[in-house]
Amino acid sequence: MNASRPDRTPLVAPGGIDHQFADMTATFAADVTLKAAQSVLGERDHWLPIDGDEDLPLGRLVEHNSTGPLRLGYGAWRDLLLGVQFHDGRGQLVTAGGSTVKNVAGYDLTKFMVGQGGVFGRIVTMTTRTYRRPAAALLARFPARQAIINALLPTDHRPQWALLTKDALHCGYLGDERFAAFQEAGLRKVGALHVERRTLRDDVEHRAGLWCCYNEPACRASVPPNRVEEFVSLAKLGDWVADPAFGIVLSSPTSAGSTDDVRRAAERVGGTLTVTYPRQSRFEVSTSDVERRMIERLKHAFDPENRLTPLPWRN
């Protein structure tokens, strides 16, 4: 952020999309919704393999890190993003990254903008990888046990996404017709109770219905994957859903009494908790004193007059 640099301009105008089909990248204005992005990419049989409310703008999905179960097959926002432009607290337009995989030296501000909730900057544009749109989708249901996904991951039946609920382990398989036929023939042999072929649209809607919290506040716990079931038991959660491959658990704290109960359960298994308020577009996070001091210094560097979103400390 050198003050001597000339003013920069956004790579695309508000509402704009620049799809570089041959490079399998695209640059989006931050106000473009996920639904609009998928529609434009779909015209050339590409897609953006990311979870999130399709009616929300991409900038908000990045700032609040909507990364979900598709991370298993395609990576998270931090993997998909190649570059971002954002306004800092001074109103300067900062450009980080670019349109290629290896394009920067030093600190990667692109990844820094994921999940920061508007605390350090407001995203203006973003450049992402794109992927071929899957031609086929399968859903396989297994008994509701964490150990099953652990057994599937190193095999040919590794899914593109997996979600664990109290009733079942749901595994999604996305790819071409040959891939789908191979999985369809072999999944029952490795313990699947039910296997069904469906459309990509069905897959998106089903996954979105599972990977959500209907109440506010919502709790997002990050725990060691092999301790997901222990955490759920300690927190006495009623409704919950987990990404068992990465140890992310979404829940409402109502059945556990309070968010503090859920936080203590997460800490007991070596995890952390973020409390989100989706309708208010804000979140709270617990940190150590060392982490808090570091984040406060970063906040001052990016936003010295505190014009952006306040730091998300607990009261």
Steps between C-alpha positions, in 0.01 A plus 500: 500500500747761378353852505712598199323253271246646257133437567382163373169416343279194547566217256128480421217745552224435757296203383775398259638155419808430289512126426835388361383163372833377362684583825217357714482819706242774546498846654181611673381825651432446870130581457441210259291230666608138500191417294594756232860377496390139449263604222771678300759227557244234409461648151843351426458191718708635790404556862628638829511208746425687820228477764291796609162670465457542123317828547787667687779696329835331458677772698292425806548124458877549497509749788294264716670185364204297374734205439308177554509128419610546135839584648575127506492468123586847375664701777386798706473868413868530591579243231265636232596868527789619284465871571284766662461876494371666814457841660686543828392734780659796324290440189802387297450227243749222576576233239629163619586194293406468135369254246765228530578248772852626579489875476618658826790513740465583867178493702197374308232763561258306281461225759503763777170640371316170542284489812605843632142626502580845364729575794810565288347587163196496273544281195441669163600228252630145518668262257438128543577167343212338317430131439321289244138467599432141618285302259370256764432488873449215747391495862603211725376462856693305763440436871560810713858428605810716470720194447337431162623819335846435643495162325372641169749786461805295392299285256361533148166583665613830650202737463503861378311596814383336823264606776431322827169539683351308791315281247748428221830568330416664165765475226481682168677394180537749214668436166449371150280206403786250516585607855136479607459151353812378680377634835148371446634149447729496802352705783269230634800268525663742745195531723268759342141449613353699211640633171307724262579681175379859483559834330761755603214735593358236735846458654542875556158538663535193722848599618387857568203372700729295722782752534317785666382632834144618526529683831692803615750494656666212317808317623786391276743279688836390367617184675739212420315282246537185709327676793186625323274243665655568843443875457135452399444286810675743737311799360168312523407625154155431360503608137847497348692412185872433464758494226673186633805530274599838646337505843258791441170478689204734447228518762259715692585538870138488617502135606832546681386792715738770375780572260739487798409133553582425137824700523615311808426167330704605196792605719490168688570309179766744381279710274369855462162660445373787286150633566327654199193717465406448132214750483721766657806411286723490806691242701684456828819306558695402810878548488800488728658825622793452260270447201289797599797736521626385159158548339464844657834604349387377159172686541688823567720447192205445265242720670669760726183708540276197564269569206442137410325222691604498870710216637277201581591455865262344745341727757 
